[in-house]
Amino acid sequence: MTLSKALSKQRQFTSPALPSLNPLRSRAERIMNRWPDVVANPPEKDREKLVAMVREKLERDDWEDTKLSLITSAGRALFDEDRRDRSDLAGVRDFYFRETRASTRAGFLSGIFSIYMDSFDAEAEHTWQLAGALSAVKGRLGSHWRMMLEAIPEMLAPDAVADAVARQMVFMDDLWTSLQALGIRSPHAPGLMNAVHLAYVKQIEPHLDKRAEMERLIEWLKPKGREAKTTGAGEALSALLGHWVTRAPSADDLRYLTENIIGIYGDPRVQRGGVWSAVPEPRLAVILRWLTGENIRFFLDVVSAVEDSHMWEPRRKFWLGLHTRGRVDAAWVAFSDSAQKEAMRRSSAGRATLAFGKQTAGYGRANTSLLVLKVGRKIIVEGSHSYKVHIFDESNQKSPALYQRRYDCEQIRLIPGAKSKSHNGDWQSWVLEQI
């Protein structure tokens, strides 16, 4: 008995006529919209077993009591990255291609179409084979897939579909809901939609110096109420930063990009892996430069709020001026407990994106916060509450390192080899001489 006949046999009913299935179909559609892959996407631990079960049935030509869920789940496993090119599974793959061309079962073809999209790789043979098989049975596909093919005629052309969908995205106001309207239930799904994402980023990159395009891409990367996209996010971040390698955005755009990028993907200074590993160094340097300025401003804003001192305005002018002239290579902040509370309060107003460390010295230094700067070969430690400016040479192995979680300002003060000066007289000229 062939698989097609075995599956068709399951559709024969001997019971009395059932009431209308329209309400059931509507409920099923709602479930699929919310959890489109919940049935057919098996866990990794079961995948090899599922493929082996189908291969055994194929070898024995025994499809009696075979459930459609087994075939579609095994299909997902068969065409994943670990198995799609395995030579020992070539016969099973050929069976799926043949069965797709022969099947009249809409449910089976629906599963294959979903597998085609989720395992899509325009350079892979299996993608072209699945596309060809599905193209041959367009008239037998369910209404959902036929409507999708009408909206995206290139859907079964692996070398054209990603660019075609991306071109439509360029003109969409709400990317997520508009893609769903085309029939793409999970716009952040793997496979085809990853290829579409990269094509979309490439098409809009020349225009990402415009605020409207920045916002659309940010909203695509992290739609409201949904998880952030991670696959292809590095390429998107690279595109967002690319215009600013040799020039600067407006202050408002800089703040928008910094807060949203770091808010979604974290601070690259403390988590250099993940999506940040895909951002080229010249473009990564852009966000690091922005974070340097933001850290200096954040430190000055917070300590000015918690320490009543007339000295902070001159310090703001000096340190930000040094940054504006491109002298500051990196900056990091370590807040005291009281300053941390102020920092967290400001976080609720949109400053939660900036990471910082903690200053742990107690007693008379419990309220001291630190700003750690790298200027050329010098490490500068600025502090609040009458803490002196300390300058270390980078060659000093005991000099404070940036991006640490904890600092003790008393231990820093006692490190040998440091030069220090209180904020009296022309301390700014003294700093400039040292660096």
C-alpha positions as CSV (number, residue, x, y, z in Angstrom):
1,M,0.0,0.0,0.0
2,T,1.4,3.4,-0.9
3,L,1.6,6.3,1.5
4,S,-1.0,8.3,-0.4
5,K,-3.5,5.4,-0.2
6,A,-2.7,4.8,3.5
7,L,-3.3,8.4,4.3
8,S,-6.5,8.6,2.2
9,K,-7.8,5.5,3.9
10,Q,-7.8,7.4,7.2
11,R,-10.3,9.8,5.7
12,Q,-13.0,7.1,5.3
13,F,-15.8,7.5,7.9
14,T,-18.5,5.0,8.8
15,S,-20.1,7.2,11.4
16,P,-23.2,9.4,10.7
17,A,-22.7,12.8,9.0
18,L,-21.0,15.3,11.2
19,P,-22.2,18.9,11.8
20,S,-20.6,21.8,10.0
21,L,-16.8,21.9,10.5
22,N,-16.6,25.6,9.8
23,P,-16.3,26.6,13.5
24,L,-13.6,23.9,14.0
25,R,-11.7,25.2,11.0
26,S,-11.9,28.7,12.3
27,R,-10.5,27.6,15.7
28,A,-7.8,25.6,14.0
29,E,-6.8,28.6,11.9
30,R,-6.5,30.8,15.1
31,I,-4.3,28.1,16.7
32,M,-2.1,27.9,13.6
33,N,-1.7,31.7,13.6
34,R,-0.6,31.7,17.2
35,W,1.5,28.5,17.2
36,P,2.1,27.7,13.5
37,D,4.8,25.1,14.0
38,V,3.6,23.5,17.3
39,V,2.6,20.2,15.8
40,A,5.2,19.4,13.2
41,N,8.4,20.8,14.7
42,P,9.9,17.9,16.7
43,P,12.6,18.4,19.4
44,E,16.1,17.6,18.5
45,K,16.3,14.5,20.7
46,D,13.4,12.8,18.6
47,R,14.5,13.8,15.1
48,E,16.8,10.9,14.2
49,K,14.3,8.4,15.6
50,L,11.5,9.9,13.5
51,V,13.5,9.8,10.3
52,A,14.5,6.2,11.0
53,M,10.9,5.2,11.5
54,V,10.0,6.6,8.0
55,R,13.0,5.0,6.4
56,E,12.0,1.6,7.9
57,K,8.4,2.0,6.6
58,L,9.8,2.9,3.2
59,E,12.1,-0.1,3.1
60,R,9.3,-2.4,4.1
61,D,6.7,-0.6,2.0
62,D,4.4,-0.8,4.9
63,W,2.3,2.3,5.5
64,E,-0.6,0.7,7.4
65,D,-1.9,3.0,10.2
66,T,0.8,5.6,9.4
67,K,-0.2,9.0,10.7
68,L,0.3,12.2,8.8
69,S,1.9,13.8,11.9
70,L,4.7,11.3,11.7
71,I,5.4,12.0,8.0
72,T,5.5,15.8,8.4
73,S,7.5,15.7,11.7
74,A,10.0,13.4,10.1
75,G,10.1,15.6,7.1
76,R,11.1,18.6,9.2
77,A,13.9,16.5,10.7
78,L,15.0,15.1,7.3
79,F,15.5,18.5,5.8
80,D,17.1,20.3,8.7
81,E,20.7,21.4,8.5
82,D,22.1,18.2,10.1
83,R,20.3,15.7,7.7
84,R,19.5,17.4,4.4
85,D,22.8,16.4,2.8
86,R,23.4,13.0,4.4
87,S,24.1,10.4,1.7
88,D,22.5,7.6,3.8
89,L,19.2,9.5,3.7
90,A,19.2,10.2,-0.1
91,G,16.5,7.6,-0.7
92,V,14.2,9.0,2.0
93,R,14.6,12.5,0.5
94,D,13.8,11.2,-3.0
95,F,10.7,9.5,-1.5
96,Y,9.5,12.8,-0.2
97,F,10.0,14.5,-3.5
98,R,8.1,11.7,-5.4
99,E,5.3,11.6,-2.8
100,T,4.8,15.4,-3.0
101,R,4.3,15.2,-6.8
102,A,1.9,12.3,-6.4
103,S,0.0,13.3,-3.3
104,T,-3.6,14.6,-3.4
105,R,-3.7,15.1,0.3
106,A,-3.9,18.8,1.1
107,G,-2.7,18.2,4.7
108,F,0.5,16.5,3.5
109,L,1.2,19.1,0.9
110,S,0.6,21.8,3.5
111,G,3.3,20.2,5.7
112,I,5.7,20.0,2.8
113,F,5.2,23.6,1.9
114,S,5.9,24.6,5.5
115,I,9.0,22.4,5.4
116,Y,10.1,24.1,2.2
117,M,9.9,27.6,3.8
118,D,11.5,26.7,7.1
119,S,14.4,24.7,5.6
120,F,14.9,27.1,2.7
121,D,18.4,27.7,1.4
122,A,18.6,29.0,-2.1
123,E,22.0,27.2,-2.6
124,A,20.7,23.8,-1.4
125,E,19.6,21.0,-3.7
126,H,16.7,20.0,-1.4
127,T,15.1,23.5,-1.6
128,W,15.1,23.3,-5.4
129,Q,13.7,19.8,-5.4
130,L,10.9,20.7,-3.0
131,A,10.1,23.9,-5.0
132,G,9.9,21.9,-8.2
133,A,7.6,19.2,-6.6
134,L,5.3,21.8,-5.1
135,S,5.2,23.8,-8.3
136,A,3.9,20.6,-10.0
137,V,0.9,20.4,-7.6
138,K,-0.2,24.0,-7.2
139,G,-3.8,23.1,-8.0
140,R,-3.9,20.6,-5.1
141,L,-2.6,23.0,-2.4
142,G,-4.9,24.2,0.3
143,S,-6.4,27.7,0.0
144,H,-3.9,29.3,2.4
145,W,-1.0,28.3,0.1
146,R,-2.8,29.2,-3.1
147,M,-3.5,32.7,-1.7
148,M,0.1,33.1,-0.7
149,L,1.2,32.1,-4.3
150,E,-1.1,34.7,-5.7
151,A,0.4,37.4,-3.4
152,I,3.9,36.2,-3.9
153,P,4.2,34.6,-7.4
154,E,7.9,34.0,-6.9
155,M,7.4,31.9,-3.8
156,L,8.5,28.7,-5.5
157,A,11.4,30.3,-7.3
158,P,14.3,29.9,-4.8
159,D,16.6,32.3,-6.6
160,A,14.0,35.1,-6.7
161,V,11.6,34.8,-3.8
162,A,13.7,36.5,-1.1
163,D,14.3,39.7,-3.1
164,A,10.6,39.6,-4.2
165,V,9.3,39.6,-0.7
166,A,11.8,42.1,0.4
167,R,10.7,44.5,-2.3
168,Q,7.2,44.3,-1.0
169,M,8.4,44.9,2.6
170,V,10.0,48.2,1.5
171,F,6.5,49.6,1.0
172,M,4.8,48.1,4.1
173,D,4.0,50.3,7.1
174,D,3.6,47.5,9.6
175,L,6.0,44.7,8.5
176,W,4.8,42.0,10.8
177,T,1.0,42.2,10.2
178,S,1.5,43.0,6.5
179,L,3.6,39.8,6.0
180,Q,1.0,37.8,7.9
181,A,-1.6,39.2,5.5
182,L,0.4,37.7,2.6
183,G,0.1,34.3,4.3
184,I,3.5,34.2,6.2
185,R,2.3,33.2,9.6
186,S,5.7,33.6,11.4
187,P,7.6,36.5,9.8
188,H,10.6,35.7,12.0
189,A,10.7,32.1,11.1
190,P,13.9,30.4,10.0
191,G,14.8,29.4,6.5
192,L,13.1,31.6,3.9
193,M,12.3,34.5,6.2
194,N,15.9,34.7,7.2
195,A,16.8,35.1,3.5
196,V,14.1,37.6,3.1
197,H,15.4,39.5,6.1
198,L,18.9,39.8,4.7
199,A,17.5,40.9,1.3
200,Y,15.3,43.5,3.0
201,V,18.3,44.9,5.0
202,K,20.4,45.1,1.8
203,Q,17.6,47.0,0.0
204,I,17.0,49.6,2.7
205,E,20.6,50.1,3.9
206,P,21.2,53.1,1.6
207,H,18.3,54.9,3.3
208,L,19.1,54.1,6.9
209,D,20.3,57.6,7.6
210,K,16.7,58.6,7.6
211,R,14.8,58.4,10.9
212,A,11.7,56.8,9.4
213,E,13.7,53.9,8.0
214,M,15.6,53.5,11.3
215,E,12.4,53.1,13.1
216,R,10.9,50.6,10.7
217,L,14.0,48.4,10.9
218,I,14.1,48.6,14.7
219,E,10.4,47.7,14.9
220,W,11.0,44.8,12.6
221,L,13.9,43.5,14.7
222,K,11.8,43.8,17.9
223,P,8.0,43.9,17.2
224,K,5.9,45.0,20.1
225,G,5.1,42.1,22.3
226,R,7.4,39.6,20.5
227,E,10.9,38.3,20.9
228,A,13.7,40.1,19.2
229,K,15.1,38.6,16.0
230,T,18.5,37.2,16.5
231,T,19.4,35.4,13.2
232,G,20.5,38.1,10.8
233,A,20.5,40.8,13.5
234,G,24.2,41.4,13.2
235,E,23.7,42.3,9.5
236,A,20.9,44.6,10.5
237,L,22.9,46.3,13.2
238,S,25.8,46.7,10.8
239,A,23.5,48.4,8.3
240,L,22.1,50.8,11.0
241,L,25.6,51.8,12.0
242,G,27.2,51.9,8.5
243,H,26.3,55.5,7.7
244,W,28.0,56.8,10.8
245,V,31.5,55.4,10.4
246,T,32.8,58.7,9.0
247,R,30.1,61.2,10.1
248,A,27.7,61.7,13.1
249,P,24.0,61.5,13.2
250,S,21.9,64.2,14.9
251,A,22.0,64.1,18.7
252,D,18.4,62.9,18.7
253,D,19.0,60.1,16.2
254,L,22.2,59.0,18.1
255,R,20.2,58.7,21.3
256,Y,17.4,56.9,19.5
257,L,19.7,54.3,17.9
258,T,21.9,53.8,21.0
259,E,19.0,53.3,23.4
260,N,17.1,50.9,21.0
261,I,20.0,48.9,19.8
262,I,21.5,48.4,23.3
263,G,18.0,47.9,24.8
264,I,17.3,45.1,22.4
265,Y,20.7,43.4,22.0
266,G,22.7,44.5,25.0
267,D,25.9,46.3,25.5
268,P,28.7,45.0,23.2
269,R,31.4,46.1,25.7
270,V,30.2,43.4,28.2
271,Q,28.8,40.8,25.7
272,R,30.9,40.7,22.6
273,G,29.5,37.4,21.4
274,G,26.0,36.7,20.0
275,V,24.7,39.1,17.4
276,W,27.6,41.5,17.9
277,S,30.1,39.0,16.5
278,A,28.6,39.6,13.1
279,V,29.1,43.3,13.1
280,P,32.4,44.4,11.4
281,E,34.9,46.2,13.5
282,P,34.7,49.6,11.8
283,R,30.9,49.6,12.4
284,L,31.2,48.1,15.9
285,A,33.5,51.0,16.7
286,V,30.6,53.4,15.9
287,I,28.4,52.1,18.7
288,L,31.4,51.9,21.1
289,R,32.2,55.5,20.4
290,W,28.6,56.5,21.0
291,L,28.5,54.5,24.2
292,T,31.6,56.3,25.4
293,G,29.9,59.7,25.1
294,E,26.7,58.3,26.6
295,N,28.5,56.9,29.6
296,I,30.3,60.2,30.3
297,R,26.9,62.0,30.1
298,F,25.2,59.4,32.2
299,F,27.9,59.6,34.9
300,L,27.8,63.4,35.0
301,D,24.0,63.5,35.0
302,V,23.7,61.0,37.8
303,V,26.4,62.3,40.1
304,S,25.2,65.9,39.6
305,A,21.8,64.8,40.8
306,V,23.1,63.1,44.0
307,E,26.0,65.4,44.9
308,D,25.4,69.1,45.5
309,S,28.6,70.6,44.1
310,H,29.5,73.5,41.9
311,M,32.4,71.5,40.4
312,W,30.3,69.4,38.1
313,E,29.6,71.9,35.4
314,P,33.4,72.5,34.7
315,R,33.9,68.8,34.8
316,R,31.1,68.2,32.3
317,K,32.6,70.8,30.0
318,F,36.1,69.3,30.2
319,W,35.3,65.6,29.9
320,L,32.7,65.9,27.2
321,G,35.0,68.4,25.3
322,L,37.7,65.7,25.5
323,H,35.3,63.2,24.0
324,T,34.1,65.6,21.3
325,R,37.7,66.1,20.2
326,G,38.0,62.3,19.8
327,R,40.5,61.9,22.6
328,V,38.5,59.4,24.7
329,D,38.8,55.9,23.4
330,A,36.4,54.2,25.9
331,A,34.5,55.0,29.1
332,W,32.9,53.0,31.9
333,V,31.0,53.9,35.0
334,A,30.9,52.4,38.5
335,F,28.1,53.9,40.7
336,S,27.8,53.9,44.5
337,D,24.6,52.5,46.0
338,S,23.0,55.9,46.2
339,A,24.0,56.8,42.6
340,Q,22.8,53.5,41.4
341,K,19.4,54.2,42.7
342,E,19.3,57.4,40.8
343,A,20.6,55.6,37.7
344,M,17.8,53.1,38.0
345,R,15.3,55.8,38.5
346,R,16.5,57.4,35.2
347,S,16.3,54.0,33.6
348,S,12.6,54.0,33.9
349,A,12.6,57.1,31.7
350,G,14.5,55.4,28.9
351,R,18.1,55.2,30.0
352,A,18.0,51.5,30.9
353,T,20.2,50.7,27.9
354,L,23.5,51.7,29.5
355,A,25.3,49.0,31.5
356,F,27.5,50.1,34.5
357,G,29.6,48.6,37.3
358,K,29.4,49.1,41.1
359,Q,31.8,51.1,43.4
360,T,32.1,49.0,46.5
361,A,34.3,50.9,49.0
362,G,32.4,51.7,52.2
363,Y,32.6,54.0,55.2
364,G,33.7,57.5,54.1
365,R,33.8,56.5,50.4
366,A,30.4,54.7,50.3
367,N,28.9,57.5,48.2
368,T,31.8,57.8,45.7
369,S,31.1,56.9,42.1
370,L,33.8,56.5,39.4
371,L,34.2,57.3,35.7
372,V,37.0,55.2,34.1
373,L,38.3,56.5,30.8
374,K,40.9,55.2,28.3
375,V,42.7,58.0,26.6
376,G,45.5,56.7,24.4
377,R,47.9,54.7,26.6
378,K,46.4,56.3,29.8
379,I,43.7,55.1,32.1
380,I,42.0,57.9,33.9
381,V,39.8,57.5,37.0
382,E,37.5,60.4,37.8
383,G,35.4,60.3,41.0
384,S,32.7,62.1,42.9
385,H,32.7,63.4,46.4
386,S,36.2,65.1,46.3
387,Y,37.9,62.0,44.9
388,K,41.0,63.0,43.1
389,V,41.7,62.4,39.4
390,H,44.0,59.4,39.1
391,I,46.0,58.7,35.9
392,F,47.7,55.4,35.2
393,D,49.9,54.3,32.3
394,E,48.4,51.4,30.5
395,S,51.7,49.5,30.9
396,N,51.0,49.4,34.7
397,Q,49.7,45.9,35.1
398,K,47.7,46.9,38.2
399,S,46.0,49.8,36.5
400,P,42.1,49.5,36.6
401,A,40.6,47.7,33.6
402,L,37.4,49.0,31.9
403,Y,34.1,47.2,31.9
404,Q,34.5,45.5,35.3
405,R,31.5,44.7,37.4
406,R,33.1,46.0,40.7
407,Y,35.6,48.7,41.6
408,D,36.9,49.7,45.0
409,C,37.9,53.4,44.9
410,E,40.2,53.0,48.0
411,Q,42.1,50.1,46.4
412,I,42.5,52.2,43.2
413,R,43.9,55.1,45.3
414,L,46.6,52.8,46.7
415,I,47.8,51.4,43.4
416,P,51.5,52.3,43.0
417,G,52.5,54.3,40.0
418,A,49.5,56.5,39.8
419,K,49.5,60.2,39.4
420,S,46.7,62.1,41.1
421,K,45.4,65.6,41.5
422,S,42.5,67.2,43.3
423,H,40.0,69.4,41.5
424,N,41.6,72.6,42.6
425,G,43.1,75.3,40.4
426,D,43.8,74.5,36.8
427,W,43.4,70.7,37.2
428,Q,42.3,70.5,33.5
429,S,45.7,71.6,32.2
430,W,47.4,69.1,34.5
431,V,45.3,66.3,33.0
432,L,46.0,67.4,29.4
433,E,49.8,67.4,30.2
434,Q,49.6,63.9,31.5
435,I,47.8,62.5,28.5
